[in-house]
Amino acid sequence: MTTEVPGKLSPGRTTLAARVRDLIEAVVLAEDDPPGLLDAAARIEEVTESLRARRRESPRLLVQADTVGRLSANNPVEGPGNPLAPPLSRIRVDVDGMRAEVTFTAVHEGPPERVHGGWVAAVLDHAVGRAVAAAGHPAMTASLTVDYHEGTPYGVPLEVEARFARRDGRKVYAIANISSGGTITATASAILVLFTGPVPG
Ligand SMILES: CCCCCCCC/C=C\CCCCCCCC(=O)SCCNC(=O)CCNC(=O)[C@H](O)C(C)(C)COP(=O)(O)OP(=O)(O)OC[C@H]1O[C@@H](n2cnc3c(N)ncnc32)[C@H](O)[C@@H]1OP(=O)(O)O
């Protein structure tokens, strides 16, 4: 079974997250104009207060309950509802693994004009988690080894791929890579450990 995500999510939420993502990039790239920056900060604070007035208890916002696994729309890597998430798009998940697209921006810069390695690792970690869950082995990452072969560019769509490799008792092995225009920039191998109790949604 192949599933498309996200499922049903209010357009207001995705639009708000997208505008805040734009805002974060604008902040990172803003010229150093102290009065202008302080004025912007005051206006943003107003919007923040109005949202805080309608605060929910938990960041988790489950969607796609009818598909492979349930995932929060506020997941910090994939979640279209979370401004921190790049997010992932064109997600294809099935028993053979997961594939998705991700476009980083200047917000994610580590080395000059390249994506910070921690962000690359976060996406790979998420992808192996998704892949093993889709293969029927929901598990948490215990170990993630990332090899950075080349700098990962931002501002261009990248391909992410992950797949379940094998299971040995509670240990689940998976591999993943991220590529740009067909060139693999980073690979990961992971050991995940199966959930013993109920799988958190
Ligand atoms: C995450 C939510 C998923 C929700 C799923 C919903 C459905 C799916 C839908 C969508 C997928 C979502 C996708 C999201 C993906 C996100 C990925 C992440 O960010 S994961 C978070 C970061 N990881 C942690 O926070 C773990 C922290 N660590 C722990 O909690 C424990 O260490 C844990 C559970 C991993 C293992 O602890 P123990 O006490 O249960 O088990 P012990 O006995 O220590 O280990 C079991 C086996 O694993 C080996 N092991 C443990 N750690 C190892 C390591 N670092 N390296 C190698 N082997 C290790 C051990 O040697 C043992 O092996 P032997 O069975 O004896 O053969």
The ligand as an SDF file (V2000), in Angstrom:
LIG
                    3D

 67 69  0  0  0  0  0  0  0  0999 V2000
    9.8030    8.2810   17.7010 C   0  0  0  0  0  0  0  0  0  0  0  0
    8.3440    8.2010   17.6380 C   0  0  0  0  0  0  0  0  0  0  0  0
    7.8900    7.0840   16.7370 C   0  0  0  0  0  0  0  0  0  0  0  0
    6.3720    6.9940   16.7190 C   0  0  0  0  0  0  0  0  0  0  0  0
    5.9700    5.8250   15.8340 C   0  0  0  0  0  0  0  0  0  0  0  0
    4.5770    6.0460   15.3960 C   0  0  0  0  0  0  0  0  0  0  0  0
    4.2180    5.1320   14.2600 C   0  0  0  0  0  0  0  0  0  0  0  0
    5.1610    5.3060   13.1480 C   0  0  0  0  0  0  0  0  0  0  0  0
    4.8250    6.4210   12.2820 C   0  0  0  0  0  0  0  0  0  0  0  0
    5.7840    7.1390   11.7680 C   0  0  0  0  0  0  0  0  0  0  0  0
    7.2180    6.9780   12.0860 C   0  0  0  0  0  0  0  0  0  0  0  0
    7.7510    8.1750   12.8070 C   0  0  0  0  0  0  0  0  0  0  0  0
    9.1110    8.5330   12.3630 C   0  0  0  0  0  0  0  0  0  0  0  0
    9.7350    9.3770   13.4100 C   0  0  0  0  0  0  0  0  0  0  0  0
   11.1720    9.0250   13.5330 C   0  0  0  0  0  0  0  0  0  0  0  0
   11.7730    9.7940   14.6230 C   0  0  0  0  0  0  0  0  0  0  0  0
   13.1180    9.2190   14.9240 C   0  0  0  0  0  0  0  0  0  0  0  0
   13.5370    9.6420   16.2750 C   0  0  0  0  0  0  0  0  0  0  0  0
   13.7920   10.7830   16.5000 O   0  0  0  0  0  0  0  0  0  0  0  0
   13.6140    8.4560   17.4630 S   0  0  0  0  0  0  0  0  0  0  0  0
   14.0030    9.3970   18.8890 C   0  0  0  0  0  0  0  0  0  0  0  0
   15.4490    9.3200   19.2680 C   0  0  0  0  0  0  0  0  0  0  0  0
   15.6510    8.0790   19.9470 N   0  0  0  0  0  0  0  0  0  0  0  0
   15.3950    7.9690   21.2620 C   0  0  0  0  0  0  0  0  0  0  0  0
   14.9470    8.8770   21.9370 O   0  0  0  0  0  0  0  0  0  0  0  0
   15.6830    6.6130   21.8610 C   0  0  0  0  0  0  0  0  0  0  0  0
   16.3330    6.7580   23.2040 C   0  0  0  0  0  0  0  0  0  0  0  0
   16.7480    5.4430   23.6780 N   0  0  0  0  0  0  0  0  0  0  0  0
   15.8880    4.6340   24.3010 C   0  0  0  0  0  0  0  0  0  0  0  0
   14.7520    4.9810   24.5950 O   0  0  0  0  0  0  0  0  0  0  0  0
   16.4050    3.2590   24.6160 C   0  0  0  0  0  0  0  0  0  0  0  0
   17.8070    3.2360   24.6030 O   0  0  0  0  0  0  0  0  0  0  0  0
   15.8770    2.2210   23.5920 C   0  0  0  0  0  0  0  0  0  0  0  0
   14.3320    2.1490   23.6630 C   0  0  0  0  0  0  0  0  0  0  0  0
   16.3160    2.5530   22.1610 C   0  0  0  0  0  0  0  0  0  0  0  0
   16.4260    0.8350   23.9340 C   0  0  0  0  0  0  0  0  0  0  0  0
   16.2630    0.6540   25.3200 O   0  0  0  0  0  0  0  0  0  0  0  0
   15.6160   -0.6880   25.8890 P   0  0  0  0  0  0  0  0  0  0  0  0
   15.8660   -0.6800   27.3650 O   0  0  0  0  0  0  0  0  0  0  0  0
   14.1890   -0.8250   25.4490 O   0  0  0  0  0  0  0  0  0  0  0  0
   16.3860   -1.8670   25.1750 O   0  0  0  0  0  0  0  0  0  0  0  0
   17.9170   -2.3440   25.3510 P   0  0  0  0  0  0  0  0  0  0  0  0
   17.8630   -3.6490   26.0710 O   0  0  0  0  0  0  0  0  0  0  0  0
   18.7970   -1.2750   25.8940 O   0  0  0  0  0  0  0  0  0  0  0  0
   18.3310   -2.5730   23.8240 O   0  0  0  0  0  0  0  0  0  0  0  0
   17.6060   -3.4950   23.0150 C   0  0  0  0  0  0  0  0  0  0  0  0
   18.5980   -4.0560   22.0250 C   0  0  0  0  0  0  0  0  0  0  0  0
   19.1300   -2.9480   21.2560 O   0  0  0  0  0  0  0  0  0  0  0  0
   20.5630   -2.8770   21.3980 C   0  0  0  0  0  0  0  0  0  0  0  0
   20.9650   -1.4770   21.4510 N   0  0  0  0  0  0  0  0  0  0  0  0
   20.5030   -0.5110   22.2390 C   0  0  0  0  0  0  0  0  0  0  0  0
   21.1080    0.6440   22.0030 N   0  0  0  0  0  0  0  0  0  0  0  0
   21.9970    0.3920   21.0190 C   0  0  0  0  0  0  0  0  0  0  0  0
   22.9260    1.2030   20.3190 C   0  0  0  0  0  0  0  0  0  0  0  0
   23.0820    2.5060   20.6150 N   0  0  0  0  0  0  0  0  0  0  0  0
   23.6740    0.6210   19.3750 N   0  0  0  0  0  0  0  0  0  0  0  0
   23.5320   -0.6990   19.0590 C   0  0  0  0  0  0  0  0  0  0  0  0
   22.6340   -1.5220   19.6770 N   0  0  0  0  0  0  0  0  0  0  0  0
   21.9050   -0.9670   20.6530 C   0  0  0  0  0  0  0  0  0  0  0  0
   20.8540   -3.5830   22.7210 C   0  0  0  0  0  0  0  0  0  0  0  0
   22.1840   -4.0900   22.7620 O   0  0  0  0  0  0  0  0  0  0  0  0
   19.7980   -4.6970   22.6940 C   0  0  0  0  0  0  0  0  0  0  0  0
   20.2800   -5.6750   21.8450 O   0  0  0  0  0  0  0  0  0  0  0  0
   19.9670   -7.2410   22.1120 P   0  0  0  0  0  0  0  0  0  0  0  0
   18.4350   -7.3490   22.0470 O   0  0  0  0  0  0  0  0  0  0  0  0
   20.4660   -7.5330   23.4860 O   0  0  0  0  0  0  0  0  0  0  0  0
   20.6590   -7.9590   21.0150 O   0  0  0  0  0  0  0  0  0  0  0  0
  1  2  1  0
  2  3  1  0
  3  4  1  0
  4  5  1  0
  5  6  1  0
  6  7  1  0
  7  8  1  0
  8  9  1  0
  9 10  2  0
 10 11  1  0
 11 12  1  0
 12 13  1  0
 13 14  1  0
 14 15  1  0
 15 16  1  0
 16 17  1  0
 17 18  1  0
 18 19  2  0
 18 20  1  0
 20 21  1  0
 21 22  1  0
 22 23  1  0
 23 24  1  0
 24 25  2  0
 24 26  1  0
 26 27  1  0
 27 28  1  0
 28 29  1  0
 29 30  2  0
 29 31  1  0
 31 32  1  0
 31 33  1  0
 33 34  1  0
 33 35  1  0
 33 36  1  0
 36 37  1  0
 37 38  1  0
 38 39  2  0
 38 40  1  0
 38 41  1  0
 41 42  1  0
 42 43  2  0
 42 44  1  0
 42 45  1  0
 45 46  1  0
 46 47  1  0
 47 48  1  0
 47 62  1  0
 48 49  1  0
 49 50  1  0
 49 60  1  0
 50 51  1  0
 50 59  1  0
 51 52  2  0
 52 53  1  0
 53 54  1  0
 53 59  2  0
 54 55  1  0
 54 56  2  0
 56 57  1  0
 57 58  2  0
 58 59  1  0
 60 61  1  0
 60 62  1  0
 62 63  1  0
 63 64  1  0
 64 65  2  0
 64 66  1  0
 64 67  1  0
M  END
$$$$
